[in-house]
């Protein structure tokens, strides 16, 4: 699997993202989501997720599409890491229901960071 040269940008400081998201009343969370969508698309090697589609469909369905989106992202992250999707997809949905994605994004970012670091050490 090939990760683009910008792979370093996929590693994020989770605490910093959480604090800025809270301080900006969620606005920074949109930027984090955009970056995660790019990272996951790179991880799976296809452009399956699109930021504007996520925004529009989440608004039209009053957030129901977002639950599907978070579940799908978690499944794809597990597949990219070659680990069985045990509880992460369901946890992402449950956490999204109560925290407006902030914690679900943090959980997913942990695995994105792991994947990116692993790919950096494996690539000469």
C-alpha positions in Angstrom: 0.0 0.0 0.0 1.3 3.4 -0.9 1.0 6.4 1.3 1.6 9.8 -0.4 4.5 12.0 0.5 2.3 14.1 2.8 1.8 11.2 5.2 3.5 13.1 8.0 0.5 15.4 8.0 -1.8 12.5 8.9 -0.2 12.2 12.4 -2.1 14.6 14.6 -1.8 15.7 18.2 -5.0 14.4 19.6 -5.0 16.5 22.8 -4.4 19.7 20.8 -7.3 18.8 18.4 -9.6 18.1 21.3 -8.8 21.4 23.1 -9.1 23.5 19.9 -12.4 21.8 19.0 -13.8 22.6 22.4 -12.5 26.2 22.4 -13.9 26.8 18.9 -17.3 25.2 19.8 -16.7 22.4 17.3 -15.6 24.5 14.3 -12.0 23.1 14.4 -13.6 19.6 14.5 -14.7 20.2 10.9 -11.1 20.7 9.9 -10.1 17.6 11.9 -12.8 15.6 10.1 -11.6 16.8 6.7 -8.0 15.7 7.5 -9.2 12.3 8.8 -11.1 11.8 5.6 -8.0 12.5 3.6 -5.9 10.2 5.8 -8.4 7.3 5.6 -8.7 7.6 1.9 -4.9 7.4 1.7 -4.9 4.4 4.1 -7.3 2.4 2.0 -6.0 3.6 -1.4 -9.2 5.0 -2.8 -11.4 8.1 -2.5 -14.3 6.5 -0.6 -14.9 9.4 1.7 -15.7 12.9 0.7 -16.0 15.9 3.1 -18.8 17.8 1.4 -20.8 14.6 0.9 -20.5 13.9 4.6 -21.6 17.5 5.5 -24.5 17.6 3.2 -25.9 14.1 3.9 -25.4 14.6 7.7 -27.4 17.8 7.5 -30.2 16.4 5.3 -30.6 13.3 7.5 -30.2 15.2 10.8 -27.1 13.4 11.7 -28.1 9.8 10.9 -25.7 9.7 8.0 -22.9 10.7 10.3 -23.4 7.6 12.4 -23.0 5.4 9.2 -20.0 7.5 8.2 -18.3 7.0 11.6 -19.0 3.3 11.5 -17.6 2.9 8.0 -14.5 4.9 8.8 -13.8 2.7 11.8 -14.2 -0.4 9.7 -11.8 0.8 7.1 -9.3 1.9 9.7 -9.4 -1.7 11.2 -9.0 -3.2 7.7 -6.0 -0.9 6.9 -4.4 -2.0 10.2 -5.1 -5.7 9.4 -6.9 -6.1 12.7 -10.4 -7.5 13.3 -13.0 -4.8 13.9 -13.9 -5.9 17.4 -15.5 -2.9 19.2 -14.2 0.2 17.4 -17.0 0.6 14.8 -19.8 0.2 17.4 -17.9 2.4 19.9 -17.5 5.2 17.3 -21.2 5.2 16.7 -22.1 5.2 20.4 -19.6 7.9 21.2 -20.8 10.0 18.2 -24.3 9.9 19.6 -23.3 11.6 22.8 -20.2 13.7 22.1 -20.7 15.2 18.6 -17.9 13.2 17.1 -15.1 14.7 19.2 -14.3 11.5 21.0 -15.0 9.3 18.0 -12.5 11.3 16.0 -9.9 11.1 18.8 -10.3 7.3 19.0 -10.0 7.0 15.2 -7.0 9.4 15.2 -5.1 7.0 17.5 -5.3 4.3 14.9 -4.5 6.7 12.0 -1.4 7.8 13.9 -0.4 4.1 14.4 -0.9 3.3 10.8 1.1 6.4 9.6 4.0 5.8 11.9 4.1 2.1 10.9 4.1 3.0 7.2 6.9 5.6 7.9 9.1 3.0 9.6 8.5 0.3 6.9 9.2 2.7 4.0 12.9 3.3 3.2 
